[in-house]
């Protein structure tokens, strides 16, 4: 198993290095050549440390000058013209693929981050972080198993994939079960 950024897997699949990936992505239609199975969905939130001086701002606009920590899809989310940032990105934007780096920065600075509710439900982080009460609606995250084709997987990879898909159907094991359209 390897932790990869969103841009890496496609090149690695082309050369046959990986059978499948489990990836977090925005919960929206994706038109590419890969087969996807949604494992779970979770709402996105703007998250900060407990006691953050801007924790009660109510909208994104006052947070514009904060350091923002975002995943690879974060810039696309924040540039949505429906948000109070009005299509312009925050002044300080850091893309972080590692949850550990993001959490360390959140705990020790006045940074804010775009993260899923899964982080807030984790007992190790829930006491240190809060979701900011914003009026803007943010999209949801989808965690998906992605491969070229489920039928083309090796027997071991197919069993692993089936195990992940089965575990995703058990309430509380991973998260809420995916919608039937996935």
Secondary structure in CASP SS format (residue, H / E / C, confidence):
PFRMAT SS
TARGET T0000
AUTHOR 0000-0000-0000
METHOD secondary structure of the structure
MODEL  1
X C 1.00
X C 1.00
X C 1.00
X C 1.00
X C 1.00
X C 1.00
X C 1.00
X C 1.00
X H 1.00
X H 1.00
X H 1.00
X H 1.00
X H 1.00
X H 1.00
X C 1.00
X C 1.00
X C 1.00
X C 1.00
X C 1.00
X E 1.00
X E 1.00
X E 1.00
X E 1.00
X E 1.00
X E 1.00
X E 1.00
X C 1.00
X C 1.00
X C 1.00
X C 1.00
X C 1.00
X C 1.00
X C 1.00
X C 1.00
X E 1.00
X E 1.00
X E 1.00
X E 1.00
X E 1.00
X E 1.00
X E 1.00
X E 1.00
X E 1.00
X E 1.00
X E 1.00
X E 1.00
X E 1.00
X E 1.00
X E 1.00
X C 1.00
X C 1.00
X C 1.00
X C 1.00
X C 1.00
X C 1.00
X C 1.00
X C 1.00
X C 1.00
X C 1.00
X C 1.00
X H 1.00
X H 1.00
X H 1.00
X C 1.00
X C 1.00
X C 1.00
X E 1.00
X E 1.00
X E 1.00
X E 1.00
X C 1.00
X C 1.00
X C 1.00
X H 1.00
X H 1.00
X H 1.00
X H 1.00
X H 1.00
X C 1.00
X C 1.00
X C 1.00
X C 1.00
X C 1.00
X C 1.00
X C 1.00
X C 1.00
X C 1.00
X C 1.00
X C 1.00
X C 1.00
X C 1.00
X E 1.00
X E 1.00
X E 1.00
X E 1.00
X C 1.00
X C 1.00
X C 1.00
X H 1.00
X H 1.00
X H 1.00
X H 1.00
X H 1.00
X H 1.00
X H 1.00
X H 1.00
X H 1.00
X H 1.00
X C 1.00
X C 1.00
X C 1.00
X E 1.00
X E 1.00
X E 1.00
X E 1.00
X E 1.00
X H 1.00
X H 1.00
X H 1.00
X H 1.00
X H 1.00
X C 1.00
X H 1.00
X H 1.00
X H 1.00
X H 1.00
X C 1.00
X C 1.00
X E 1.00
X E 1.00
X E 1.00
X C 1.00
X C 1.00
X C 1.00
X C 1.00
X C 1.00
X C 1.00
X C 1.00
X C 1.00
X E 1.00
X E 1.00
X E 1.00
X E 1.00
X E 1.00
X E 1.00
X E 1.00
X E 1.00
X C 1.00
X C 1.00
X H 1.00
X H 1.00
X H 1.00
X C 1.00
X C 1.00
X H 1.00
X H 1.00
X H 1.00
X H 1.00
X H 1.00
X H 1.00
X H 1.00
X H 1.00
X H 1.00
X H 1.00
X H 1.00
X H 1.00
X H 1.00
X H 1.00
X H 1.00
X C 1.00
X C 1.00
X C 1.00
X C 1.00
X C 1.00
X C 1.00
X C 1.00
X C 1.00
X C 1.00
X C 1.00
X C 1.00
X C 1.00
X C 1.00
END
